[in-house]
C-alpha cells in the first residue's frame, strides 16, 4: 500500500528519533563544556614535563581571545609559563603535596598561594574602581544609626594599640565596608585592615 505525501510518521518512530537526537546533542554539549573548562589549568603539571603531557580527553582547545570590558584582550589558554615555585615534595611518591623550602608566605604555595591576575584595580560596570574610600565614593554613606568606625582605636589580640581608624573603604558593586584605613600609632603610615567579618 503506498504511503501518502507527508506520511513520514507512519513508518518512523518520531519519539525514538527525538530521543536519539537529544542523546547526540547532550553528548556534544558535554564534550564542548569539557573542552571549554580546560582553558585554565591544563595541561596539568606532570612530574615528567619533558615526556608526559597530562590533558586527558578531550584535548585542550585552541586559544580563544576574550575582549575585556574596559579595553584590552586576554587569551585562554595562556601561553605564558608559570613562575617557578621553590618547594619540595612532602613524601617520596608522585603527587605528594609540596612543602615550602623557606618562608611559606613568600613562596606562592600553601598559605602564600595566589592567583596570577592582572595587576590593575578591579572595576565596576561604569569603569570606576570597585573599592574606594568614602572620601572618594561620595554617593555612599554609613547608616546613621550604626556606629561610625572613624576615630575608633584598633587594638590587637595582644591588647596593644595598633592605631586609629582614619577612613572607611567600601565596595561599590556590593555595597558594604571592605577595609578600614588605619593610621598606625607612632609610624605616620596608613594600612588597610580587612573588615570582611
C-alpha positions as CSV (number, residue, x, y, z in Angstrom):
1,X,0.0,0.0,0.0
2,X,1.6,3.3,-1.0
3,X,2.4,6.0,1.6
4,X,0.8,9.4,1.0
5,X,2.8,12.6,0.8
6,X,3.9,13.8,4.3
7,X,3.2,10.4,5.8
8,X,6.7,10.1,7.4
9,X,5.4,9.3,10.9
10,X,3.7,6.2,9.7
11,X,7.0,4.3,9.3
12,X,9.4,6.3,11.6
13,X,9.2,6.2,15.3
14,X,9.3,10.0,16.0
15,X,9.6,9.6,19.7
16,X,12.6,7.3,19.4
17,X,14.3,9.6,16.8
18,X,13.7,12.6,19.1
19,X,15.4,10.6,22.0
20,X,18.4,9.8,19.7
21,X,18.6,13.4,18.7
22,X,18.6,14.5,22.3
23,X,21.4,12.0,23.2
24,X,23.6,13.2,20.3
25,X,23.0,16.8,21.3
26,X,23.7,16.1,25.0
27,X,26.9,14.2,24.2
28,X,28.1,17.1,22.1
29,X,27.3,19.5,24.9
30,X,29.3,17.5,27.4
31,X,32.3,17.4,25.0
32,X,32.0,21.1,24.4
33,X,31.8,22.0,28.1
34,X,34.8,19.7,28.9
35,X,36.9,21.5,26.2
36,X,35.9,24.9,27.5
37,X,36.7,24.1,31.1
38,X,40.2,23.2,30.0
39,X,41.0,26.8,29.1
40,X,42.6,27.3,32.5
41,X,44.7,24.8,34.5
42,X,45.6,22.4,31.6
43,X,47.7,20.7,30.7
44,X,48.2,19.5,34.3
45,X,51.6,19.7,35.9
46,X,53.5,16.5,35.5
47,X,56.4,15.0,37.3
48,X,57.9,14.4,33.9
49,X,57.1,17.6,32.0
50,X,59.5,16.8,29.1
51,X,57.9,13.4,28.5
52,X,54.3,13.4,29.5
53,X,51.5,15.9,28.8
54,X,48.6,15.4,31.1
55,X,45.4,16.7,29.5
56,X,43.0,13.8,29.1
57,X,40.1,13.6,26.7
58,X,39.0,15.8,25.0
59,X,42.2,17.7,24.3
60,X,42.9,21.3,25.3
61,X,41.1,23.7,22.9
62,X,42.9,26.2,20.6
63,X,43.4,29.6,22.2
64,X,40.4,31.9,22.2
65,X,40.6,35.7,22.5
66,X,38.3,37.4,25.0
67,X,37.5,41.1,24.9
68,X,37.8,42.7,28.4
69,X,35.0,45.0,29.5
70,X,37.3,48.1,29.8
71,X,39.6,47.5,26.9
72,X,42.3,45.0,26.1
73,X,42.2,41.3,25.4
74,X,43.1,38.1,27.2
75,X,43.8,34.7,25.6
76,X,42.9,31.4,27.1
77,X,44.6,29.0,27.4
78,X,47.5,31.3,28.1
79,X,50.9,30.6,26.6
80,X,52.8,32.1,29.5
81,X,54.9,29.9,31.7
82,X,54.1,29.8,35.4
83,X,56.8,31.2,37.7
84,X,58.9,28.5,39.4
85,X,57.9,27.6,42.9
86,X,60.8,26.6,45.2
87,X,59.2,23.6,47.0
88,X,59.9,20.0,47.8
89,X,57.6,17.1,47.8
90,X,56.5,16.2,51.4
91,X,56.7,12.4,50.6
92,X,58.8,10.4,48.1
93,X,56.0,9.4,45.8
94,X,54.5,11.3,42.8
95,X,51.6,13.6,43.5
96,X,52.6,14.2,47.1
97,X,51.8,17.7,48.5
98,X,54.5,20.3,48.2
99,X,56.1,22.0,51.2
100,X,57.9,25.4,51.1
101,X,61.6,25.4,51.5
102,X,61.8,28.9,53.1
103,X,59.2,31.5,54.1
104,X,55.8,30.0,53.2
105,X,54.3,33.4,52.8
106,X,56.8,34.4,50.0
107,X,57.0,31.2,48.0
108,X,53.5,31.3,46.4
109,X,52.5,27.8,47.7
110,X,50.5,26.7,50.7
111,X,49.4,29.7,52.8
112,X,51.1,32.2,50.4
113,X,49.4,30.8,47.3
114,X,47.7,33.3,45.0
115,X,46.1,33.6,41.5
116,X,48.0,35.3,38.7
117,X,45.7,38.2,37.9
118,X,46.2,41.5,36.1
119,X,47.9,44.0,38.3
120,X,45.2,46.6,38.0
121,X,42.3,47.6,40.3
122,X,39.0,45.7,39.7
123,X,36.5,48.0,38.1
124,X,32.7,48.4,38.2
125,X,30.5,48.2,35.1
126,X,30.7,52.0,34.9
127,X,34.5,51.9,34.9
128,X,35.2,53.2,38.4
129,X,37.5,51.4,40.8
130,X,35.4,48.9,42.7
131,X,37.0,49.6,46.2
132,X,37.1,53.2,47.2
133,X,37.3,55.3,50.4
134,X,34.2,57.2,51.4
135,X,36.1,60.5,50.7
136,X,36.2,59.4,47.0
137,X,32.9,57.5,46.8
138,X,30.7,60.4,47.8
139,X,27.5,58.8,46.7
140,X,27.8,56.3,49.5
141,X,27.4,56.8,53.2
142,X,27.4,54.9,56.5
143,X,24.0,54.2,58.0
144,X,23.4,57.0,60.6
145,X,22.0,54.5,63.2
146,X,25.2,52.4,63.0
147,X,28.4,53.2,64.8
148,X,30.9,55.1,62.7
149,X,34.3,53.4,63.0
150,X,36.3,56.5,62.0
151,X,38.2,57.7,65.0
152,X,38.0,54.3,66.8
153,X,41.1,52.7,68.2
154,X,42.3,49.4,66.7
155,X,43.5,47.0,69.4
156,X,45.3,43.7,68.6
157,X,44.8,40.3,70.2
158,X,47.8,41.2,72.4
159,X,45.9,44.2,73.8
160,X,48.4,46.6,72.1
161,X,47.1,49.6,70.3
162,X,47.8,49.4,66.6
163,X,46.4,52.7,65.5
164,X,43.2,54.8,64.8
165,X,40.7,54.2,62.0
166,X,41.1,57.1,59.6
167,X,38.7,56.2,56.8
168,X,36.2,53.5,55.6
169,X,36.7,51.8,52.3
170,X,33.5,50.4,50.6
171,X,32.7,48.1,47.7
172,X,30.8,50.0,45.1
173,X,29.3,46.9,43.4
174,X,28.2,45.0,46.5
175,X,27.8,47.9,49.0
176,X,29.4,47.2,52.3
177,X,32.5,48.0,54.3
178,X,35.5,46.0,53.0
179,X,38.5,47.8,54.6
180,X,39.3,50.2,57.4
181,X,42.1,52.6,56.7
182,X,44.2,52.7,59.9
183,X,46.8,55.3,60.8
184,X,49.5,53.3,62.6
185,X,50.4,54.6,66.1
186,X,53.8,56.3,66.1
187,X,54.7,55.4,62.5
188,X,52.9,58.0,60.4
189,X,51.8,55.3,57.9
190,X,48.4,54.1,57.0
191,X,47.4,50.5,56.2
192,X,44.2,48.8,55.1
193,X,42.6,46.5,57.6
194,X,40.2,43.9,56.0
195,X,36.8,44.2,57.5
196,X,35.0,41.3,55.9
197,X,34.0,39.6,59.1
